[in-house]
Amino acid sequence: MNPAEVAVLAALHPDNTLTAAQVRRTSRLTGWRTRNALAGLESRGLILASSPRGRWRISPRGRVALMTKGKRFA
């Protein structure tokens, strides 16, 4: 997991459901890095698309990953 992905997971933790723009603002990443992090995290099942469309939330697996691997970037 890279620092951008950790920042996205932290923005979505514990139960935030945010749009990509809200994640970008909260995590202070560029739009490009936010989109890439969202795509990578979703492909690994660490975040889930949520209703209404265009929103993201952290999965239980993502919470575990943030707690274990996120410590490297704190």
mmJSON file of the N, C-alpha and C atoms, coordinates in Angstrom:
{"data_MODEL":{"atom_site":{
"group_PDB":["ATOM","ATOM","ATOM","ATOM","ATOM","ATOM","ATOM","ATOM","ATOM","ATOM","ATOM","ATOM","ATOM","ATOM","ATOM","ATOM","ATOM","ATOM","ATOM","ATOM","ATOM","ATOM","ATOM","ATOM","ATOM","ATOM","ATOM","ATOM","ATOM","ATOM","ATOM","ATOM","ATOM","ATOM","ATOM","ATOM","ATOM","ATOM","ATOM","ATOM","ATOM","ATOM","ATOM","ATOM","ATOM","ATOM","ATOM","ATOM","ATOM","ATOM","ATOM","ATOM","ATOM","ATOM","ATOM","ATOM","ATOM","ATOM","ATOM","ATOM","ATOM","ATOM","ATOM","ATOM","ATOM","ATOM","ATOM","ATOM","ATOM","ATOM","ATOM","ATOM","ATOM","ATOM","ATOM","ATOM","ATOM","ATOM","ATOM","ATOM","ATOM","ATOM","ATOM","ATOM","ATOM","ATOM","ATOM","ATOM","ATOM","ATOM","ATOM","ATOM","ATOM","ATOM","ATOM","ATOM","ATOM","ATOM","ATOM","ATOM","ATOM","ATOM","ATOM","ATOM","ATOM","ATOM","ATOM","ATOM","ATOM","ATOM","ATOM","ATOM","ATOM","ATOM","ATOM","ATOM","ATOM","ATOM","ATOM","ATOM","ATOM","ATOM","ATOM","ATOM","ATOM","ATOM","ATOM","ATOM","ATOM","ATOM","ATOM","ATOM","ATOM","ATOM","ATOM","ATOM","ATOM","ATOM","ATOM","ATOM","ATOM","ATOM","ATOM","ATOM","ATOM","ATOM","ATOM","ATOM","ATOM","ATOM","ATOM","ATOM","ATOM","ATOM","ATOM","ATOM","ATOM","ATOM","ATOM","ATOM","ATOM","ATOM","ATOM","ATOM","ATOM","ATOM","ATOM","ATOM","ATOM","ATOM","ATOM","ATOM","ATOM","ATOM","ATOM","ATOM","ATOM","ATOM","ATOM","ATOM","ATOM","ATOM","ATOM","ATOM","ATOM","ATOM","ATOM","ATOM","ATOM","ATOM","ATOM","ATOM","ATOM","ATOM","ATOM","ATOM","ATOM","ATOM","ATOM","ATOM","ATOM","ATOM","ATOM","ATOM","ATOM","ATOM","ATOM","ATOM","ATOM","ATOM","ATOM","ATOM","ATOM","ATOM","ATOM","ATOM","ATOM","ATOM","ATOM","ATOM","ATOM","ATOM"],
"id":[1,2,3,4,5,6,7,8,9,10,11,12,13,14,15,16,17,18,19,20,21,22,23,24,25,26,27,28,29,30,31,32,33,34,35,36,37,38,39,40,41,42,43,44,45,46,47,48,49,50,51,52,53,54,55,56,57,58,59,60,61,62,63,64,65,66,67,68,69,70,71,72,73,74,75,76,77,78,79,80,81,82,83,84,85,86,87,88,89,90,91,92,93,94,95,96,97,98,99,100,101,102,103,104,105,106,107,108,109,110,111,112,113,114,115,116,117,118,119,120,121,122,123,124,125,126,127,128,129,130,131,132,133,134,135,136,137,138,139,140,141,142,143,144,145,146,147,148,149,150,151,152,153,154,155,156,157,158,159,160,161,162,163,164,165,166,167,168,169,170,171,172,173,174,175,176,177,178,179,180,181,182,183,184,185,186,187,188,189,190,191,192,193,194,195,196,197,198,199,200,201,202,203,204,205,206,207,208,209,210,211,212,213,214,215,216,217,218,219,220,221,222],
"type_symbol":["N","C","C","N","C","C","N","C","C","N","C","C","N","C","C","N","C","C","N","C","C","N","C","C","N","C","C","N","C","C","N","C","C","N","C","C","N","C","C","N","C","C","N","C","C","N","C","C","N","C","C","N","C","C","N","C","C","N","C","C","N","C","C","N","C","C","N","C","C","N","C","C","N","C","C","N","C","C","N","C","C","N","C","C","N","C","C","N","C","C","N","C","C","N","C","C","N","C","C","N","C","C","N","C","C","N","C","C","N","C","C","N","C","C","N","C","C","N","C","C","N","C","C","N","C","C","N","C","C","N","C","C","N","C","C","N","C","C","N","C","C","N","C","C","N","C","C","N","C","C","N","C","C","N","C","C","N","C","C","N","C","C","N","C","C","N","C","C","N","C","C","N","C","C","N","C","C","N","C","C","N","C","C","N","C","C","N","C","C","N","C","C","N","C","C","N","C","C","N","C","C","N","C","C","N","C","C","N","C","C","N","C","C","N","C","C","N","C","C","N","C","C"],
"label_atom_id":["N","CA","C","N","CA","C","N","CA","C","N","CA","C","N","CA","C","N","CA","C","N","CA","C","N","CA","C","N","CA","C","N","CA","C","N","CA","C","N","CA","C","N","CA","C","N","CA","C","N","CA","C","N","CA","C","N","CA","C","N","CA","C","N","CA","C","N","CA","C","N","CA","C","N","CA","C","N","CA","C","N","CA","C","N","CA","C","N","CA","C","N","CA","C","N","CA","C","N","CA","C","N","CA","C","N","CA","C","N","CA","C","N","CA","C","N","CA","C","N","CA","C","N","CA","C","N","CA","C","N","CA","C","N","CA","C","N","CA","C","N","CA","C","N","CA","C","N","CA","C","N","CA","C","N","CA","C","N","CA","C","N","CA","C","N","CA","C","N","CA","C","N","CA","C","N","CA","C","N","CA","C","N","CA","C","N","CA","C","N","CA","C","N","CA","C","N","CA","C","N","CA","C","N","CA","C","N","CA","C","N","CA","C","N","CA","C","N","CA","C","N","CA","C","N","CA","C","N","CA","C","N","CA","C","N","CA","C","N","CA","C","N","CA","C","N","CA","C","N","CA","C","N","CA","C","N","CA","C"],
"label_alt_id":[null,null,null,null,null,null,null,null,null,null,null,null,null,null,null,null,null,null,null,null,null,null,null,null,null,null,null,null,null,null,null,null,null,null,null,null,null,null,null,null,null,null,null,null,null,null,null,null,null,null,null,null,null,null,null,null,null,null,null,null,null,null,null,null,null,null,null,null,null,null,null,null,null,null,null,null,null,null,null,null,null,null,null,null,null,null,null,null,null,null,null,null,null,null,null,null,null,null,null,null,null,null,null,null,null,null,null,null,null,null,null,null,null,null,null,null,null,null,null,null,null,null,null,null,null,null,null,null,null,null,null,null,null,null,null,null,null,null,null,null,null,null,null,null,null,null,null,null,null,null,null,null,null,null,null,null,null,null,null,null,null,null,null,null,null,null,null,null,null,null,null,null,null,null,null,null,null,null,null,null,null,null,null,null,null,null,null,null,null,null,null,null,null,null,null,null,null,null,null,null,null,null,null,null,null,null,null,null,null,null,null,null,null,null,null,null,null,null,null,null,null,null],
"label_comp_id":["MET","MET","MET","ASN","ASN","ASN","PRO","PRO","PRO","ALA","ALA","ALA","GLU","GLU","GLU","VAL","VAL","VAL","ALA","ALA","ALA","VAL","VAL","VAL","LEU","LEU","LEU","ALA","ALA","ALA","ALA","ALA","ALA","LEU","LEU","LEU","HIS","HIS","HIS","PRO","PRO","PRO","ASP","ASP","ASP","ASN","ASN","ASN","THR","THR","THR","LEU","LEU","LEU","THR","THR","THR","ALA","ALA","ALA","ALA","ALA","ALA","GLN","GLN","GLN","VAL","VAL","VAL","ARG","ARG","ARG","ARG","ARG","ARG","THR","THR","THR","SER","SER","SER","ARG","ARG","ARG","LEU","LEU","LEU","THR","THR","THR","GLY","GLY","GLY","TRP","TRP","TRP","ARG","ARG","ARG","THR","THR","THR","ARG","ARG","ARG","ASN","ASN","ASN","ALA","ALA","ALA","LEU","LEU","LEU","ALA","ALA","ALA","GLY","GLY","GLY","LEU","LEU","LEU","GLU","GLU","GLU","SER","SER","SER","ARG","ARG","ARG","GLY","GLY","GLY","LEU","LEU","LEU","ILE","ILE","ILE","LEU","LEU","LEU","ALA","ALA","ALA","SER","SER","SER","SER","SER","SER","PRO","PRO","PRO","ARG","ARG","ARG","GLY","GLY","GLY","ARG","ARG","ARG","TRP","TRP","TRP","ARG","ARG","ARG","ILE","ILE","ILE","SER","SER","SER","PRO","PRO","PRO","ARG","ARG","ARG","GLY","GLY","GLY","ARG","ARG","ARG","VAL","VAL","VAL","ALA","ALA","ALA","LEU","LEU","LEU","MET","MET","MET","THR","THR","THR","LYS","LYS","LYS","GLY","GLY","GLY","LYS","LYS","LYS","ARG","ARG","ARG","PHE","PHE","PHE","ALA","ALA","ALA"],
"label_asym_id":["A","A","A","A","A","A","A","A","A","A","A","A","A","A","A","A","A","A","A","A","A","A","A","A","A","A","A","A","A","A","A","A","A","A","A","A","A","A","A","A","A","A","A","A","A","A","A","A","A","A","A","A","A","A","A","A","A","A","A","A","A","A","A","A","A","A","A","A","A","A","A","A","A","A","A","A","A","A","A","A","A","A","A","A","A","A","A","A","A","A","A","A","A","A","A","A","A","A","A","A","A","A","A","A","A","A","A","A","A","A","A","A","A","A","A","A","A","A","A","A","A","A","A","A","A","A","A","A","A","A","A","A","A","A","A","A","A","A","A","A","A","A","A","A","A","A","A","A","A","A","A","A","A","A","A","A","A","A","A","A","A","A","A","A","A","A","A","A","A","A","A","A","A","A","A","A","A","A","A","A","A","A","A","A","A","A","A","A","A","A","A","A","A","A","A","A","A","A","A","A","A","A","A","A","A","A","A","A","A","A","A","A","A","A","A","A","A","A","A","A","A","A"],
"label_entity_id":["1","1","1","1","1","1","1","1","1","1","1","1","1","1","1","1","1","1","1","1","1","1","1","1","1","1","1","1","1","1","1","1","1","1","1","1","1","1","1","1","1","1","1","1","1","1","1","1","1","1","1","1","1","1","1","1","1","1","1","1","1","1","1","1","1","1","1","1","1","1","1","1","1","1","1","1","1","1","1","1","1","1","1","1","1","1","1","1","1","1","1","1","1","1","1","1","1","1","1","1","1","1","1","1","1","1","1","1","1","1","1","1","1","1","1","1","1","1","1","1","1","1","1","1","1","1","1","1","1","1","1","1","1","1","1","1","1","1","1","1","1","1","1","1","1","1","1","1","1","1","1","1","1","1","1","1","1","1","1","1","1","1","1","1","1","1","1","1","1","1","1","1","1","1","1","1","1","1","1","1","1","1","1","1","1","1","1","1","1","1","1","1","1","1","1","1","1","1","1","1","1","1","1","1","1","1","1","1","1","1","1","1","1","1","1","1","1","1","1","1","1","1"],
"label_seq_id":[1,1,1,2,2,2,3,3,3,4,4,4,5,5,5,6,6,6,7,7,7,8,8,8,9,9,9,10,10,10,11,11,11,12,12,12,13,13,13,14,14,14,15,15,15,16,16,16,17,17,17,18,18,18,19,19,19,20,20,20,21,21,21,22,22,22,23,23,23,24,24,24,25,25,25,26,26,26,27,27,27,28,28,28,29,29,29,30,30,30,31,31,31,32,32,32,33,33,33,34,34,34,35,35,35,36,36,36,37,37,37,38,38,38,39,39,39,40,40,40,41,41,41,42,42,42,43,43,43,44,44,44,45,45,45,46,46,46,47,47,47,48,48,48,49,49,49,50,50,50,51,51,51,52,52,52,53,53,53,54,54,54,55,55,55,56,56,56,57,57,57,58,58,58,59,59,59,60,60,60,61,61,61,62,62,62,63,63,63,64,64,64,65,65,65,66,66,66,67,67,67,68,68,68,69,69,69,70,70,70,71,71,71,72,72,72,73,73,73,74,74,74],
"pdbx_PDB_ins_code":[null,null,null,null,null,null,null,null,null,null,null,null,null,null,null,null,null,null,null,null,null,null,null,null,null,null,null,null,null,null,null,null,null,null,null,null,null,null,null,null,null,null,null,null,null,null,null,null,null,null,null,null,null,null,null,null,null,null,null,null,null,null,null,null,null,null,null,null,null,null,null,null,null,null,null,null,null,null,null,null,null,null,null,null,null,null,null,null,null,null,null,null,null,null,null,null,null,null,null,null,null,null,null,null,null,null,null,null,null,null,null,null,null,null,null,null,null,null,null,null,null,null,null,null,null,null,null,null,null,null,null,null,null,null,null,null,null,null,null,null,null,null,null,null,null,null,null,null,null,null,null,null,null,null,null,null,null,null,null,null,null,null,null,null,null,null,null,null,null,null,null,null,null,null,null,null,null,null,null,null,null,null,null,null,null,null,null,null,null,null,null,null,null,null,null,null,null,null,null,null,null,null,null,null,null,null,null,null,null,null,null,null,null,null,null,null,null,null,null,null,null,null],
"Cartn_x":[0.857,0.0,0.904,0.544,1.347,0.711,1.437,0.921,-0.415,-0.637,-1.903,-3.059,-2.85,-3.898,-4.188,-3.156,-3.356,-4.153,-3.845,-4.571,-6.043,-6.331,-7.723,-8.446,-7.817,-8.444,-8.688,-7.74,-7.907,-9.061,-9.237,-10.348,-11.695,-11.728,-12.975,-13.232,-12.247,-12.37,-13.025,-13.889,-14.349,-15.535,-16.481,-17.662,-18.092,-17.132,-17.475,-17.806,-18.809,-19.152,-18.985,-17.947,-17.56,-17.471,-17.645,-17.394,-15.891,-15.466,-14.042,-13.533,-14.333,-13.92,-13.759,-14.65,-14.545,-13.328,-13.053,-11.861,-10.621,-10.602,-9.45,-9.193,-10.246,-10.08,-9.627,-10.237,-9.915,-8.496,-8.076,-6.756,-5.655,-6.055,-5.112,-4.226,-4.843,-4.151,-4.585,-3.819,-4.232,-5.369,-6.077,-7.151,-6.653,-5.5,-4.924,-4.572,-3.902,-3.507,-4.729,-5.755,-6.98,-7.649,-7.808,-8.447,-7.663,-6.343,-5.522,-5.623,-5.609,-5.728,-7.095,-8.156,-9.496,-9.579,-9.048,-9.095,-8.313,-7.13,-6.32,-6.957,-7.499,-8.136,-9.396,-10.171,-11.383,-11.027,-9.992,-9.627,-9.178,-8.676,-8.239,-9.303,-10.474,-11.567,-11.425,-10.59,-10.383,-11.373,-11.999,-13.094,-14.213,-15.396,-16.575,-17.315,-17.836,-18.727,-20.007,-20.587,-21.756,-22.859,-24.044,-25.201,-25.351,-25.672,-25.881,-24.581,-24.743,-23.627,-22.531,-21.29,-20.171,-19.63,-20.034,-19.538,-18.779,-17.874,-17.01,-17.069,-16.861,-16.755,-15.712,-15.146,-14.11,-14.78,-14.148,-14.669,-14.05,-14.613,-13.986,-12.524,-12.268,-10.896,-9.999,-10.565,-9.821,-9.488,-10.397,-10.135,-8.94,-8.913,-7.803,-6.49,-6.523,-5.317,-4.826,-5.737,-5.347,-4.719,-5.29,-4.767,-3.393,-3.162,-1.892,-0.824,-1.165,-0.171,-0.071,-1.132,-1.13,-0.158,0.237,1.173,2.522,2.883,4.166,4.226,3.054,3.009,2.602,2.391,1.956,3.073],
"Cartn_y":[-1.166,0.0,1.23,2.214,3.431,4.546,5.654,6.727,7.318,7.397,7.936,7.012,5.712,4.768,4.817,4.971,5.107,6.372,7.46,8.717,8.574,7.847,7.632,6.772,5.694,4.855,5.642,6.482,7.295,8.274,8.816,9.748,9.038,7.774,7.013,6.328,6.299,5.612,6.522,6.131,4.774,4.423,5.322,4.99,6.129,6.91,7.989,7.42,7.983,7.665,8.958,9.019,10.261,10.113,11.244,11.289,11.376,11.175,11.289,12.693,13.71,15.082,15.314,14.743,14.874,14.124,12.958,12.211,13.024,13.624,14.426,15.568,16.287,17.408,16.941,15.892,15.393,14.851,14.152,13.523,14.452,15.574,16.564,15.985,15.174,14.591,15.306,15.136,15.649,14.773,15.264,14.487,13.183,13.243,12.06,11.008,11.416,10.452,9.884,10.709,10.228,9.165,9.441,8.473,7.161,7.253,6.037,5.251,5.949,5.274,4.605,5.306,4.725,3.471,3.534,2.382,1.203,1.462,0.388,-0.237,0.602,0.101,-0.707,-0.228,-0.959,-2.313,-2.345,-3.606,-4.662,-4.229,-5.159,-5.38,-4.788,-5.001,-4.244,-3.198,-2.434,-1.286,-0.887,0.082,-0.438,0.084,-0.352,0.85,0.705,1.733,1.689,2.854,2.935,3.7,3.53,4.264,5.541,6.68,6.929,6.802,6.642,6.394,7.45,7.008,7.935,8.182,7.379,7.503,6.245,6.414,5.324,5.171,3.922,3.661,2.572,2.543,1.563,0.221,-0.852,-2.193,-2.709,-3.766,-4.361,-4.756,-5.27,-5.627,-4.384,-3.265,-2.016,-1.481,-1.672,-1.252,-2.01,-3.319,-4.143,-3.695,-3.458,-3.022,-1.681,-0.763,0.545,0.394,-0.441,-0.617,-1.297,-2.222,-2.953,-2.276,-1.924,-1.365,0.149,0.8,2.252,2.812,2.005,2.464,2.847,2.246,2.568,4.018,4.61,5.95,7.024,6.645,7.601,8.519],
"Cartn_z":[0.0,0.0,0.0,-0.818,-0.898,-0.044,0.17,1.027,0.561,-0.737,-1.235,-0.861,-0.963,-0.597,0.899,1.7,3.147,3.446,2.758,2.968,2.6,1.533,1.122,2.154,2.598,3.621,4.902,5.277,6.489,6.333,5.138,4.893,5.002,4.631,4.655,5.994,6.859,8.145,9.167,10.058,10.252,9.367,9.17,8.367,7.455,6.977,6.053,4.68,4.051,2.67,1.896,1.059,0.411,-1.102,-1.795,-3.235,-3.452,-4.69,-5.013,-4.692,-4.966,-4.669,-3.164,-2.376,-0.925,-0.399,-0.966,-0.577,-0.916,-2.1,-2.536,-1.566,-1.197,-0.271,1.11,1.606,2.94,3.014,1.983,1.989,1.471,0.902,0.353,-0.746,-1.598,-2.738,-4.016,-5.071,-6.373,-6.897,-7.874,-8.479,-9.08,-9.742,-10.379,-9.342,-8.274,-7.226,-6.514,-6.331,-5.684,-6.54,-7.834,-8.734,-8.795,-8.881,-8.927,-7.626,-6.494,-5.2,-5.073,-5.464,-5.399,-6.265,-7.47,-8.374,-7.804,-7.274,-6.713,-5.485,-4.619,-3.405,-3.734,-4.696,-5.081,-5.696,-6.527,-7.184,-6.175,-5.025,-3.981,-2.904,-3.078,-2.132,-0.825,-0.811,0.418,0.572,-0.532,-0.499,-1.382,-1.151,-1.902,-2.456,-3.667,-4.216,-3.401,-3.179,-2.314,-3.007,-2.491,-2.997,-2.202,-2.743,-4.165,-4.955,-6.231,-7.132,-6.987,-7.144,-7.095,-5.7,-4.745,-3.374,-2.993,-2.062,-1.637,-0.133,0.318,1.749,1.963,3.143,3.464,3.778,3.343,3.625,4.92,5.493,6.681,6.423,5.252,4.878,4.804,4.347,4.292,5.673,6.617,8.003,8.587,8.324,8.81,8.165,6.865,6.156,6.693,6.96,7.486,8.865,9.703,11.062,11.057,10.142,10.138,9.293,8.059,7.148,7.215,7.661,7.722,8.732,9.7,10.741,10.165,9.031,8.377,7.908,7.65,7.06,8.055,9.303,10.322,10.756],
"occupancy":[1.0,1.0,1.0,1.0,1.0,1.0,1.0,1.0,1.0,1.0,1.0,1.0,1.0,1.0,1.0,1.0,1.0,1.0,1.0,1.0,1.0,1.0,1.0,1.0,1.0,1.0,1.0,1.0,1.0,1.0,1.0,1.0,1.0,1.0,1.0,1.0,1.0,1.0,1.0,1.0,1.0,1.0,1.0,1.0,1.0,1.0,1.0,1.0,1.0,1.0,1.0,1.0,1.0,1.0,1.0,1.0,1.0,1.0,1.0,1.0,1.0,1.0,1.0,1.0,1.0,1.0,1.0,1.0,1.0,1.0,1.0,1.0,1.0,1.0,1.0,1.0,1.0,1.0,1.0,1.0,1.0,1.0,1.0,1.0,1.0,1.0,1.0,1.0,1.0,1.0,1.0,1.0,1.0,1.0,1.0,1.0,1.0,1.0,1.0,1.0,1.0,1.0,1.0,1.0,1.0,1.0,1.0,1.0,1.0,1.0,1.0,1.0,1.0,1.0,1.0,1.0,1.0,1.0,1.0,1.0,1.0,1.0,1.0,1.0,1.0,1.0,1.0,1.0,1.0,1.0,1.0,1.0,1.0,1.0,1.0,1.0,1.0,1.0,1.0,1.0,1.0,1.0,1.0,1.0,1.0,1.0,1.0,1.0,1.0,1.0,1.0,1.0,1.0,1.0,1.0,1.0,1.0,1.0,1.0,1.0,1.0,1.0,1.0,1.0,1.0,1.0,1.0,1.0,1.0,1.0,1.0,1.0,1.0,1.0,1.0,1.0,1.0,1.0,1.0,1.0,1.0,1.0,1.0,1.0,1.0,1.0,1.0,1.0,1.0,1.0,1.0,1.0,1.0,1.0,1.0,1.0,1.0,1.0,1.0,1.0,1.0,1.0,1.0,1.0,1.0,1.0,1.0,1.0,1.0,1.0,1.0,1.0,1.0,1.0,1.0,1.0,1.0,1.0,1.0,1.0,1.0,1.0],
"B_iso_or_equiv":[0.0,0.0,0.0,0.0,0.0,0.0,0.0,0.0,0.0,0.0,0.0,0.0,0.0,0.0,0.0,0.0,0.0,0.0,0.0,0.0,0.0,0.0,0.0,0.0,0.0,0.0,0.0,0.0,0.0,0.0,0.0,0.0,0.0,0.0,0.0,0.0,0.0,0.0,0.0,0.0,0.0,0.0,0.0,0.0,0.0,0.0,0.0,0.0,0.0,0.0,0.0,0.0,0.0,0.0,0.0,0.0,0.0,0.0,0.0,0.0,0.0,0.0,0.0,0.0,0.0,0.0,0.0,0.0,0.0,0.0,0.0,0.0,0.0,0.0,0.0,0.0,0.0,0.0,0.0,0.0,0.0,0.0,0.0,0.0,0.0,0.0,0.0,0.0,0.0,0.0,0.0,0.0,0.0,0.0,0.0,0.0,0.0,0.0,0.0,0.0,0.0,0.0,0.0,0.0,0.0,0.0,0.0,0.0,0.0,0.0,0.0,0.0,0.0,0.0,0.0,0.0,0.0,0.0,0.0,0.0,0.0,0.0,0.0,0.0,0.0,0.0,0.0,0.0,0.0,0.0,0.0,0.0,0.0,0.0,0.0,0.0,0.0,0.0,0.0,0.0,0.0,0.0,0.0,0.0,0.0,0.0,0.0,0.0,0.0,0.0,0.0,0.0,0.0,0.0,0.0,0.0,0.0,0.0,0.0,0.0,0.0,0.0,0.0,0.0,0.0,0.0,0.0,0.0,0.0,0.0,0.0,0.0,0.0,0.0,0.0,0.0,0.0,0.0,0.0,0.0,0.0,0.0,0.0,0.0,0.0,0.0,0.0,0.0,0.0,0.0,0.0,0.0,0.0,0.0,0.0,0.0,0.0,0.0,0.0,0.0,0.0,0.0,0.0,0.0,0.0,0.0,0.0,0.0,0.0,0.0,0.0,0.0,0.0,0.0,0.0,0.0,0.0,0.0,0.0,0.0,0.0,0.0],
"pdbx_formal_charge":[null,null,null,null,null,null,null,null,null,null,null,null,null,null,null,null,null,null,null,null,null,null,null,null,null,null,null,null,null,null,null,null,null,null,null,null,null,null,null,null,null,null,null,null,null,null,null,null,null,null,null,null,null,null,null,null,null,null,null,null,null,null,null,null,null,null,null,null,null,null,null,null,null,null,null,null,null,null,null,null,null,null,null,null,null,null,null,null,null,null,null,null,null,null,null,null,null,null,null,null,null,null,null,null,null,null,null,null,null,null,null,null,null,null,null,null,null,null,null,null,null,null,null,null,null,null,null,null,null,null,null,null,null,null,null,null,null,null,null,null,null,null,null,null,null,null,null,null,null,null,null,null,null,null,null,null,null,null,null,null,null,null,null,null,null,null,null,null,null,null,null,null,null,null,null,null,null,null,null,null,null,null,null,null,null,null,null,null,null,null,null,null,null,null,null,null,null,null,null,null,null,null,null,null,null,null,null,null,null,null,null,null,null,null,null,null,null,null,null,null,null,null],
"auth_seq_id":[1,1,1,2,2,2,3,3,3,4,4,4,5,5,5,6,6,6,7,7,7,8,8,8,9,9,9,10,10,10,11,11,11,12,12,12,13,13,13,14,14,14,15,15,15,16,16,16,17,17,17,18,18,18,19,19,19,20,20,20,21,21,21,22,22,22,23,23,23,24,24,24,25,25,25,26,26,26,27,27,27,28,28,28,29,29,29,30,30,30,31,31,31,32,32,32,33,33,33,34,34,34,35,35,35,36,36,36,37,37,37,38,38,38,39,39,39,40,40,40,41,41,41,42,42,42,43,43,43,44,44,44,45,45,45,46,46,46,47,47,47,48,48,48,49,49,49,50,50,50,51,51,51,52,52,52,53,53,53,54,54,54,55,55,55,56,56,56,57,57,57,58,58,58,59,59,59,60,60,60,61,61,61,62,62,62,63,63,63,64,64,64,65,65,65,66,66,66,67,67,67,68,68,68,69,69,69,70,70,70,71,71,71,72,72,72,73,73,73,74,74,74],
"auth_comp_id":["MET","MET","MET","ASN","ASN","ASN","PRO","PRO","PRO","ALA","ALA","ALA","GLU","GLU","GLU","VAL","VAL","VAL","ALA","ALA","ALA","VAL","VAL","VAL","LEU","LEU","LEU","ALA","ALA","ALA","ALA","ALA","ALA","LEU","LEU","LEU","HIS","HIS","HIS","PRO","PRO","PRO","ASP","ASP","ASP","ASN","ASN","ASN","THR","THR","THR","LEU","LEU","LEU","THR","THR","THR","ALA","ALA","ALA","ALA","ALA","ALA","GLN","GLN","GLN","VAL","VAL","VAL","ARG","ARG","ARG","ARG","ARG","ARG","THR","THR","THR","SER","SER","SER","ARG","ARG","ARG","LEU","LEU","LEU","THR","THR","THR","GLY","GLY","GLY","TRP","TRP","TRP","ARG","ARG","ARG","THR","THR","THR","ARG","ARG","ARG","ASN","ASN","ASN","ALA","ALA","ALA","LEU","LEU","LEU","ALA","ALA","ALA","GLY","GLY","GLY","LEU","LEU","LEU","GLU","GLU","GLU","SER","SER","SER","ARG","ARG","ARG","GLY","GLY","GLY","LEU","LEU","LEU","ILE","ILE","ILE","LEU","LEU","LEU","ALA","ALA","ALA","SER","SER","SER","SER","SER","SER","PRO","PRO","PRO","ARG","ARG","ARG","GLY","GLY","GLY","ARG","ARG","ARG","TRP","TRP","TRP","ARG","ARG","ARG","ILE","ILE","ILE","SER","SER","SER","PRO","PRO","PRO","ARG","ARG","ARG","GLY","GLY","GLY","ARG","ARG","ARG","VAL","VAL","VAL","ALA","ALA","ALA","LEU","LEU","LEU","MET","MET","MET","THR","THR","THR","LYS","LYS","LYS","GLY","GLY","GLY","LYS","LYS","LYS","ARG","ARG","ARG","PHE","PHE","PHE","ALA","ALA","ALA"],
"auth_asym_id":["A","A","A","A","A","A","A","A","A","A","A","A","A","A","A","A","A","A","A","A","A","A","A","A","A","A","A","A","A","A","A","A","A","A","A","A","A","A","A","A","A","A","A","A","A","A","A","A","A","A","A","A","A","A","A","A","A","A","A","A","A","A","A","A","A","A","A","A","A","A","A","A","A","A","A","A","A","A","A","A","A","A","A","A","A","A","A","A","A","A","A","A","A","A","A","A","A","A","A","A","A","A","A","A","A","A","A","A","A","A","A","A","A","A","A","A","A","A","A","A","A","A","A","A","A","A","A","A","A","A","A","A","A","A","A","A","A","A","A","A","A","A","A","A","A","A","A","A","A","A","A","A","A","A","A","A","A","A","A","A","A","A","A","A","A","A","A","A","A","A","A","A","A","A","A","A","A","A","A","A","A","A","A","A","A","A","A","A","A","A","A","A","A","A","A","A","A","A","A","A","A","A","A","A","A","A","A","A","A","A","A","A","A","A","A","A","A","A","A","A","A","A"],
"auth_atom_id":["N","CA","C","N","CA","C","N","CA","C","N","CA","C","N","CA","C","N","CA","C","N","CA","C","N","CA","C","N","CA","C","N","CA","C","N","CA","C","N","CA","C","N","CA","C","N","CA","C","N","CA","C","N","CA","C","N","CA","C","N","CA","C","N","CA","C","N","CA","C","N","CA","C","N","CA","C","N","CA","C","N","CA","C","N","CA","C","N","CA","C","N","CA","C","N","CA","C","N","CA","C","N","CA","C","N","CA","C","N","CA","C","N","CA","C","N","CA","C","N","CA","C","N","CA","C","N","CA","C","N","CA","C","N","CA","C","N","CA","C","N","CA","C","N","CA","C","N","CA","C","N","CA","C","N","CA","C","N","CA","C","N","CA","C","N","CA","C","N","CA","C","N","CA","C","N","CA","C","N","CA","C","N","CA","C","N","CA","C","N","CA","C","N","CA","C","N","CA","C","N","CA","C","N","CA","C","N","CA","C","N","CA","C","N","CA","C","N","CA","C","N","CA","C","N","CA","C","N","CA","C","N","CA","C","N","CA","C","N","CA","C","N","CA","C","N","CA","C","N","CA","C","N","CA","C","N","CA","C"],
"pdbx_PDB_model_num":[1,1,1,1,1,1,1,1,1,1,1,1,1,1,1,1,1,1,1,1,1,1,1,1,1,1,1,1,1,1,1,1,1,1,1,1,1,1,1,1,1,1,1,1,1,1,1,1,1,1,1,1,1,1,1,1,1,1,1,1,1,1,1,1,1,1,1,1,1,1,1,1,1,1,1,1,1,1,1,1,1,1,1,1,1,1,1,1,1,1,1,1,1,1,1,1,1,1,1,1,1,1,1,1,1,1,1,1,1,1,1,1,1,1,1,1,1,1,1,1,1,1,1,1,1,1,1,1,1,1,1,1,1,1,1,1,1,1,1,1,1,1,1,1,1,1,1,1,1,1,1,1,1,1,1,1,1,1,1,1,1,1,1,1,1,1,1,1,1,1,1,1,1,1,1,1,1,1,1,1,1,1,1,1,1,1,1,1,1,1,1,1,1,1,1,1,1,1,1,1,1,1,1,1,1,1,1,1,1,1,1,1,1,1,1,1,1,1,1,1,1,1]
}}}
